[in-house]
Amino acid sequence: MENKNQTHKMKGGRKTNTELYIQLAIIGILAILIVYNTGKIYESGGVTGAGIGIVSASEITPTGVPAIYGKELGVNFDEVSPNNPGGADANIGILKNLDKTLTLQGSDLQRYIDITSQISCEYCCGAKSVIRSDGSAACGCAHSYAIRGLAKYLIKEHGSEYTDDEILSELGKWRVLFFPGVHEQKATALKSQGIEINYINLASNAYRGIEKGQTSGGGMVGGC
């Protein structure tokens, strides 16, 4: 009579316990390798499947009326979107006009240069920043006018209420609204590398180009 503890009947013949255990061990090792390699890919940011390392537009889009200056100027983050071209152009127009009508001098001008030299409009005109080294306009697109105009206004009218970084952050909020898709991609790139997602890291020149190589998530809002 055959000893059932020594052999197992399988398709194609009989296998000893030793052979079966060897096969199970190999399968176990392969499973461990697959899990390990998959984890390394996730850690490196190489996977961008649904829900893995992706930052949605809703997570980075500013909403509502900006504090302090929003009511004064009549601007609203919610009115700047691809679905509301009229509202986007109106808000951009208000901020753009500030650049044309406000003039800064002395320490205010130097502060303006320090702040606006850190932000650009590369998705539209490609300039290194929205100003030249002397503070004059380096880019003639409407988005750059709007960024410069808001910077001038905040320095001139509310300079003591904002730090330089806070002003740069406000400029960044509008820039995210002007170019929502590419900033969504940039936020995902920042997150994949463990970099804090804030409006300075997201919209200033600090990590310019970090999103290159990713699929674009949409165009600009408002005319250029």
Buried (B, 14 or more C-beta within 10 A) or exposed (E): EEEEEEBEEEEEEEBEEEEEEEEEEEEEEEEEEEEEEEEEEBEEBEEBEEEEBBBEBEEBBBEEBBEBBEEEBEBBBBBBBEEBEEBBBBBBBBBBBBBEEBEBEEEBBEBBBEBBBBBBBBBBBEBBBBBBEEBEBBBEBBBBBBBBBBBBBBBBBBBEEBEBBBBBBBBBBBBBBBBBBBBBBBBBBBBBEEBEBBBBBBBBBBBBEBBEEBEEBBEBBBEB
